[in-house]
């Protein structure tokens, strides 16, 4: 049975609350066996968990003889931000999952890391559930390229995300806010004012549209083509931009031009209502 502890805005959680939720010898309750953390934390906007926090969680798990698992789908983004080796970040973890198809840009694939006995159990569970893949080495080759060639480039994604966040923040529009200072990695969350009659889905759709006024004005490429920006609806009032290795500086500034145009357009429309 899963028990959750609410995350703080920085992706951490209250360790005292965690300890209070640990269930032991009471026969009416399931016994707590594992604690799981996510690093970077997606729903907190790609936040990187502080090493001190991870060390404290690890110590708490050892105190209560609990396993510690890290959902490290974006682990190497966390390492790039913290300027630490992965071995240090996961030092107190008993198991780690890593995704190769997110920030690392491989076409598909994840890896589960742990002790020999743990991986044997995982393989058995996979087989019991009907999982398996033949000739997976083709995908593993792409993952190796990601580890060797893309990991060193992650800091560039973070830098471009910072540029994007600061530009949006610098527009000073009441309808749209972003926390540039706390944009740690390649994820930029933009929040729509609760008072604005605009949903995240509507904003995502507008960013993907090209209207005639854009191409007749300055919101276009050097080849007079319209610009489409892809964003994700995070919740009803938040959208997410994600930077990756295929986005160049030129692409970034085209995106900023489009985002600025759309945000100002919508802000003006909202003010006139």
Secondary structure as GFF3:
##gff-version 3
##sequence-region A 1 273
A	DSSP	alpha_helix	15	21	.	.	.	ID=ss1
A	DSSP	beta_strand	34	38	.	.	.	ID=ss2
A	DSSP	three_ten_helix	42	44	.	.	.	ID=ss3
A	DSSP	alpha_helix	51	63	.	.	.	ID=ss4
A	DSSP	beta_strand	67	72	.	.	.	ID=ss5
A	DSSP	alpha_helix	75	82	.	.	.	ID=ss6
A	DSSP	alpha_helix	86	89	.	.	.	ID=ss7
A	DSSP	beta_strand	95	99	.	.	.	ID=ss8
A	DSSP	beta_strand	110	114	.	.	.	ID=ss9
A	DSSP	alpha_helix	116	128	.	.	.	ID=ss10
A	DSSP	alpha_helix	137	145	.	.	.	ID=ss11
A	DSSP	pi_helix	146	150	.	.	.	ID=ss12
A	DSSP	three_ten_helix	151	153	.	.	.	ID=ss13
A	DSSP	alpha_helix	154	170	.	.	.	ID=ss14
A	DSSP	beta_strand	176	177	.	.	.	ID=ss15
A	DSSP	beta_strand	187	192	.	.	.	ID=ss16
A	DSSP	alpha_helix	200	207	.	.	.	ID=ss17
A	DSSP	alpha_helix	212	216	.	.	.	ID=ss18
A	DSSP	beta_strand	232	235	.	.	.	ID=ss19
A	DSSP	beta_strand	238	242	.	.	.	ID=ss20
A	DSSP	alpha_helix	249	271	.	.	.	ID=ss21
###
